[in-house]
């Protein structure tokens, strides 16, 4: 098995230069980098991450915790994170928590035990005190879709309330005159904010009533059930805004089963912007910049790991309207 000394000897550079190249830490000339890369490829050299971690260096691994891997939003997020991590020479360890705090804590304990260099957490159930073990171990954290009142944790969210307002205004512009809303779990901040956006536009209109809001669980089945309930209590509704795309897909199925044409009789819009190419009609949605979220999370986490001085503060990403057939696009 080739060693770092073998690489330095054949490349004609010092061991320290090879180390800087491998760790992307410090200056390496273009000529030296090309020579090192060529030798690494020739020798099929792989750094001994276990030995490096025992020596107090980095393990080149980061953790990514997500609440539901069956929701297409999170595989897209994971793909972006993995692509970005690979560019830095890092490996991503993925954990699916199932919105289970005990399972989430086991993953966090494992990441500490495995000496992960950093962790990205997209969780509906994480609380500040859950991060104490990571902080004690000196493992930096980036939060997605959640915000803690702590300067030690960088958080990235999107314009959830503005997105809810955008969805309802779009339905009104398309001619809807009685718009229902399928809300996600009230325990989730982003869900509450999207509902607040719906209420901000709807409250005060001649058609709005709190009974137009149905509550679900961010799943296709939940959206289907909520839509069935809304059709019973408000058979004259002509627009639906669901707080995520999976619930919108369930709503579409319930409308089709009830003989309602989409978009002719009822127009439907979701939230997230996940890939649902096989759905018919195509789903209009308020799209989050999923890939950008995952990539930026890794960029910032690597900056925290390497103690880069220019680490950004919490950031709110914009959302955008994607119009498809479900609202007459």
Helices and strands as residue ranges (DSSP letters): H 4-11, H 15-23, H 30-43, H 49-54, E 61-66, H 72-87, E 91-96, H 101-113, E 118-122, G 128-131, H 132-136, E 140-144, E 154-158, H 160-173, E 179-183, H 189-202, G 210-212, E 213-215, H 220-233, E 239-242, H 245-257, E 267-272, E 284-287, H 290-305, E 315-317, E 320-322, G 325-327
